[in-house]
Amino acid sequence: MNEIGRTLVLLGLGLVAIGAFLILSGKLAGLGRLPGDFSYESDNVKVYFPLATSLVLSAIVTILLYFFRR
């Protein structure tokens, strides 16, 4: 029963961290407008593909997970 409680607390803290990151990510300068992000606009269609932003976020998460696993 002790392990279930600990797991739930860790999951809750993880959700709080993800929520805080999502709230603050809109305020980070340049995130979402990097040179490798593709956007296309026509009269009726707007397509946005954040390739460079995805790569940067993936690298950051990979580095963080590497340090937390040690």
N, C-alpha and C positions, 0 to 999 in steps of 0.2 A: 504494500500500500504506500510505503514511503517513496518508492521509485516512481509510481504513477504521479504523485504530487509534484515531485521534482521535475518530471517530464512536462507536466502541464505548466509549471512556472516558467520553464525554459522556452516552451512554445509561445507562451504569452509575451515574454520579453522579446522573443524574435519577431513577433507580430508588431509590437510597439516600435522596434527598431526599423522594420520595413515601412511602417506608417510614417515615422518621422523622416525617413529618407525620401519617401514620395512627396511629402509636404515640402521639404527643403529643396528637392531636386528642381522644382520650378523656379527657384530663386537663384540657382547656380548660373553664373554668367557663361553663355556660350553653349551650354549643354542643350542639344537638340538643334543646334545651328552650326554644326561643324562642317568643314569643307567637303567631307565625303558623304554628307546626307543629301539624298536625291529628292527633288520635288518636281512635280509636273502639274501645271494648271492649264485648263482650257475653259471654254464657256460653261460647261456643265459638270466637269470632272476636276477633282483635286486629289492628287495622290502624293503621299509623303512616305519615303522609305529611309529611316534613320540608320544607315549602314555604319557610318563612322561612330556615331553615338553608341550603337550596340556593341561594337568592338571595344570601345573604351570602357564601357560599363562591365563587359565580360572580363576584361583584363583586371579591373579593380576587384571584382568579386572573386576571381581566381586567386589573386594575391592574398586577399583577406582570408579566404578559406585555407590557403596554404599555411598561413601563420597560426590560425586557430586550431588546425589539426596537430600541430607540434606541441 
